Amino acid sequence: MILTPDNFIITCDRDEKIRVSHYPNSYNIQTYCLGHEEFVTSINLFSASAKIILSSSGDGTIRFWNYLTGAELSVYNCSDDVQPDTEKPIPVTKLQLTQFDSTLQIACVSLHKHNEVLVYHIANSLNVILSQRVPLLKPPLCILLTGEKDLWTLENKGVQVYSLDRGRKSFIASSNNKFKTALEILNKHIAAFSPSIEESGDISVLYKRAYDEVQDYLERKSTRISEGSSDSDDDGPS
């Protein structure tokens, strides 16, 4: 959920849409941002002055929108960066965004069951460039970019922290002592939570169930006929 400076609440759900509502009267809907082909996993405010948000989805893309009009401004396919030309796209599970300077924002993206965090440089013109692949031992269950521009990753075996090297505009494993004690404690005890952590990475429930209405009708009809024949046999002469 996003609360914008101009008092709009922006929310997303598994129905591929992003809803923009007025605050505090959220029943008053400004618009919908429509275009994603699967559930929406993240929304970020890209530019408050230009009224632009950035979203990610199970369709493997990130998309830019004008949140006042609902217009789609640009699309980038992250799935193609890890498995090009695949018939079924790899879902983007998390998108985190931070402002680097007045002309550049940095986006960190995780994809389902993929052992990397993809780092993108995004210009004000909405030009997206893949700048780095942060290798991980396991697919991340969650990623977080802090206000200090540290990238935290949660894997089922532990937590890792990467700091932004401002000179190279890329992330490196953090050597900051302020994280050392916290990480030692977290990673020492995280094994106890491993089963529940792994379950939290299951995204299958986010997909809509597909129904074949004709097939469903024929199966129900066949069941009714079978039950009717069974009742007739029970009522016949002995």
N, C-alpha and C positions, 0 to 999 in steps of 0.2 A: 504494500500500500504506500502511496505517496500523498502527502499534503503539500500542495504547491504554494508559493508565496502569494499568488492571486486567488487563494481560497477555492481550490478544486481538490477533491479526493479522487485519486486514480487507483483503481483496483483491477485485479486480473483473476481468472479462474480456469478451470479445465475445459471450458467451452470455447476456447480459441479467441475469445474477445477480451478487450480491455475497455472498462467502463469509466467514463469521466463524469463525475457528479459535482454539484455545487455543495459547498460547506457553509453553514451547518445543515442546510436543508438537502440532505443527500438523496431524497426522493426526486429531486429536480435534476434530471440527467442532461448534461450538456451535449455529449456525443458518445459514440462507440468507435473504437479503433479496430477495424476488421481487416483481416488479411492472413493472420497465422492459420496454419492448417492443423495444428495440434494444440494441446494445452499450453498455457503461458506460464513460464517458470519464474521469471523475474521482470521487474520494471524499475527503471532508474530515471531520475530527472537529469537530462543531458544539458539543457539550456533553459533556464527560467525566462530569460529575456526574449528568446526566440520561440518559446512555447514548445519545446521539443523534448520528448521522452524517448528512451531506448528500452526495448523489451527483448526477451529471449524466449525460446519455445521448444517444445518437443519435436517440432518440424526441422530442427537443426539450424535455424536461422536466428539472427538478431535483426531487429527492424527499428527504424526511426519513424516517429509520428509527430505531427502537429496535434497537440492534445486539445486545442480549441475547436478544430474542424474535423478531427478524426482522420485526416489525410495521411496516407503512407508516403514517406519521403524517400526512403532508401531501404534496401534489403542486402544483407551480407550472409552468405551461407558458410557457417563455421564447420558444419559436417564435412564439407568438401576439403577442408584443411587436414582432416585426419583419415578420411576414407572417401576419396572422390569417386563419382559415378556410381555410388551405391544406390540400389533401388529403394531401400528404406533408410531415411536419414537417421543419423545418430542424434538423439535428443540433447539439447543444451540444458543442463541441470541447474546451473547457477551462473549469473552474470553480476560482476561487481565493477563499479566505475569510480575513478578518482580524477580530480583535476590536477594536471601536472603544471601547466602554466596557462596564460591567457589564450593560447592558440592550440593547445593539445590536451586531450584527455586520454587516460590509459584504462583499458577494459581488461579484466581477467575473466576467463570463461572456462568452465568445466563441462565436459561431455560425459554422457552415461557410459560407464565401464571403460573409460579411457584414462591411461596412466600419465596424463599430462595436464597442466594448466596452460591454456593458450593466452598469450598476452598480445593485445592489439593496441596500436596507436591510432587515435581518431582525431582528425582535424575538424575545425569548425565547419568546413565544407562538407562534412560527413564522409570524407574519404577514409576508408578502413584499411589498415596495413597490419598483417601478422608480423610482429617484431620479435617474438620469443616463444619458445616452448620450454616450460619448466617441467623437467622430468620428475616423476614420483614413483615410489615403489609399488603403490596400489592406486586404484582409481579414487579420487577424493570424494568423500561423502558430503563435504561442505567446504566452501572457501569463503574467506572474509577479508576485505580490504579495510584497514582501520584508518582513522583520521590522520595518523602518522605515516600512512602509506606503507604499512607492513602488510604482507600477504600471509594469512594464516590458512593452513590446510589441515583438514581432519580426515585421516585415513583410519581403517579399522585396526591398525597397529599403533597409531599414535598421532600426535600433533606436531607440525613443523611450521617454522616461521621463516619468511623470506623478506629481506629489506630491499627497498628501492634504491638502486645506485643512480643518483640523479645525473651523474655525468654520462653514463651509458644508457640511461632511461630503461633499465632492465632490472630484474629481481635476482638477488643472490642469497644464498643461505645465510641467515642472520648470525653474526658473531657477537651480538649485543648481550652483555652479561645480565641485563635486566630481565631477559627472557629465560635465562638458564635454569634458575630454581623452579620457576613455574612449569617449564617444560618437563623437567625431571620428575616433578610430582605428578603431573598429568599423565605422562607416558608410563610411569610406574604402575598406576592404578587403572589405566584405560582398558587393559585386558579383561577386567571384570565386567565391563560393559560391552564387550565386543559383539555378543549375539544381538543385542538390541540395536547397536550401532549399525550392524550389517543390514538388519531389517529396515532401518530408516532409509536405506539407499534404494529400496524397491519402488520403482515408478510405474509398475504395471497397472496399478489401480487408477492412474491418471488417464489412461487411454479409455476412450468411449467404447463400449461394447457394440460390435456390429451385429445387426440382425438381418437375417434373410427372411422377409415377411412371408414370401410364398412358401418356402420350405417349412417355416414354422407353422403355417396354416395347414399344410398337407400332413405334417406329423400329428397335429392336434386332431385333425379329421380322422386319421387312421386310428388314433387312440380311442376316439368316440365310437367308431364302427366296431372295433374289437371288444370294447366294453358292452356295446349293445348286443353283439352276437353271444357273448358270455351270459348275459341276463336271459336271452331267449332260450338258450340251452338249459338253464336252470329251471325255467318255468314249464318245460315240455313234459309229456307223459313219461312215467317211470316204467 
